[in-house]
């Protein structure tokens, strides 16, 4: 029988695969504005990111609470949820940063 590490690696890979498209979608739907202070930008608040984090941690807690006898698979699946949440947020931030760079480069040159 596979150990907890095997389940964690498999569910972590699944978390990455599922987190990437969600992060891309989240980043594309985020409003990004340039700030008056050079080198800064504003990202409008998003309920989606908070819900992803709360959902992942809540589901992880529930799995460990209600299925403690499931053993290694419980640990692996719950760790995969965290990888999913982290991946989606990191990818969204990369997309948002690219939006900022595009906005910044569209400004007329300041001399």
N, C-alpha and C positions, 0 to 999 in steps of 0.2 A: 504494500500500500504506500502511495506517495506521502511524503512528509509535508509539513506546513510550508516549508520554503518552496517546494514545487508548486503548491496551490497558490502561494503568494506571487510567484513569478508568472504563472499562467494568468491569474486574474489581474495582475499589474499590466501585463501586455494587453489584455482586453480593455482595461481602463484607459490605456494610452490610445488605443485604436478608436475607442468611443469618445474620448475627451478631445481629440484633435478636431473633428468636424464641429463639435459643439463650441469649442473655443473660436474657431474661424467664424461661425455664424454669430456668436456673441460679439466678437470684435467688429464685424461688418455692420452690426446694428447699433453700435455705440456712437453717440454723438461726441465728436472731438472738436474743441475750439482752441485757438491760440490765446494765450494769456498776454496781457500788456507787458509783463516782464519777459525779456528775451530768454529763450531756452525753456520756457514753461508752457504747459498746455493744460486744458481742463477737459476732463471726461465726465460727462453728466452721470449722476448716480444711477446704479442699475440694481433693481430688485433681483434680477436673474442670478448675479454672482452670489449674493447673500443666500438665495434659495438653494443654489448648488452646494455651497458649503454646509448649510444647515441640513439639507437632505442627506448628503454623504455622511456627515458625522452622526446624524440621527439614525439612519439606517444601519450604520456600523455598530452603534450602541445597541440597537434593537436586536441585531443578529447575535451579538455576543451575549445579550441578556436572555433571549428566549431560546437560543440554540446552543447552550454551553456544551452539551454532550456531543455535538457534531464534530468536535475536535479540530484537527488541522484544517479541514476544509472551511470551517467558520472563520478561522484566523486569516486564511488566504483570501477568501471572498471579501471580508471586511477591509483588508488592506488594499484590495483592488479598487474599492470605492473611493478610498483616499487618493489613490493614483489618478483615478478618473477626474476627481474634483481639481486636483493640483494641475493636471495636464490641461484641462479646459481653461483654467484661469491664466496659465502661462501663455498658451497659444493666443488667447484673447488679447493679452497685453502686447504680444508681438505685433498682432494685426493693428491694434490701436496705435502703437508707436510708429508703424509704417504710415498710418493716416496722418499723424503729426508731422512726419518728415515731408510728406507730400504737401501739406498745408504750408509748412515753413518754406519749402522750395518755391512755392507759388507766389510768395511775397516779392515785391520789387526790391532790388538790391539797395541796401542802406549804406550811405557813404559818409 
